[in-house]
Amino acid sequence: MLDPNTSSESDPPAPSDAQLRQAIEYLYYAYRSFTERPDKILDKRGLGRVHHRTLYFVGRNPGTTVNALLSTLQVSKQALNAPLRQLLAMQLVSAQAAPHDGRVRHLSLTRSGAKLEAQLSGTQMAQLRQAFDAAGPKAHAGWNAVMSALLVEVPLSEAAENVPMVEMP
């Protein structure tokens, strides 16, 4: 019986250094292309990528706390403070005090925040859909396999333990 962890003659060879460098370049250029349209939309509002990431993850996790958002984004309280305050001031995000502890804030997108987030993510989803369609039926599974392997796995519970409690006014 063959060991599934060993390579067979039919397995493709490991990528060469040149192929790995090409993959790095593809990642850089693809990310630039992937963020170009949303960046233009954000720029018209005086916003940037940190605002987009915040809108995206608050939209995907309505009612999330500031601490949970810090953990998800893996940024410091200082790095999130100004962008979050700006989104609150622009009424794109709302913060409600938790019933059990008034110091804890639950974040949600406002109607205009949800509309902006849908516009930003919509451009990226359309771009991904077009790329997956062009790459063929196995592309999505291959993409997920590669992207999952690239992730540095840190359990959310462990990450949350290392993030200080944040109180938002």
TANOR-V888464 format. One record per residue. N is the residue number from 0. SS is DSSP state (helix for helix, strand for strand, loop for the rest). Layout:
BEGIN
[[N SS] [N SS]]
END
This chain:
BEGIN
[[0 loop] [1 loop] [2 loop] [3 loop] [4 loop] [5 loop] [6 loop] [7 loop] [8 loop] [9 loop] [10 loop] [11 loop] [12 loop] [13 loop] [14 loop] [15 loop] [16 helix] [17 helix] [18 helix] [19 helix] [20 helix] [21 helix] [22 helix] [23 helix] [24 helix] [25 helix] [26 helix] [27 helix] [28 helix] [29 helix] [30 helix] [31 helix] [32 helix] [33 helix] [34 helix] [35 helix] [36 helix] [37 helix] [38 helix] [39 helix] [40 helix] [41 helix] [42 helix] [43 loop] [44 loop] [45 loop] [46 loop] [47 loop] [48 helix] [49 helix] [50 helix] [51 helix] [52 helix] [53 helix] [54 helix] [55 helix] [56 helix] [57 helix] [58 helix] [59 helix] [60 loop] [61 loop] [62 loop] [63 strand] [64 strand] [65 helix] [66 helix] [67 helix] [68 helix] [69 helix] [70 helix] [71 helix] [72 helix] [73 loop] [74 loop] [75 loop] [76 helix] [77 helix] [78 helix] [79 helix] [80 helix] [81 helix] [82 helix] [83 helix] [84 helix] [85 helix] [86 helix] [87 helix] [88 helix] [89 loop] [90 loop] [91 loop] [92 strand] [93 strand] [94 strand] [95 strand] [96 strand] [97 strand] [98 loop] [99 loop] [100 strand] [101 strand] [102 strand] [103 strand] [104 strand] [105 strand] [106 strand] [107 strand] [108 strand] [109 loop] [110 helix] [111 helix] [112 helix] [113 helix] [114 helix] [115 helix] [116 helix] [117 helix] [118 helix] [119 helix] [120 helix] [121 helix] [122 helix] [123 helix] [124 helix] [125 helix] [126 helix] [127 helix] [128 helix] [129 helix] [130 helix] [131 helix] [132 helix] [133 helix] [134 helix] [135 loop] [136 loop] [137 loop] [138 helix] [139 helix] [140 helix] [141 helix] [142 helix] [143 helix] [144 helix] [145 helix] [146 helix] [147 helix] [148 helix] [149 helix] [150 loop] [151 loop] [152 loop] [153 loop] [154 loop] [155 helix] [156 helix] [157 helix] [158 helix] [159 helix] [160 helix] [161 loop] [162 loop] [163 loop] [164 loop] [165 loop] [166 loop] [167 loop] [168 loop]]
END
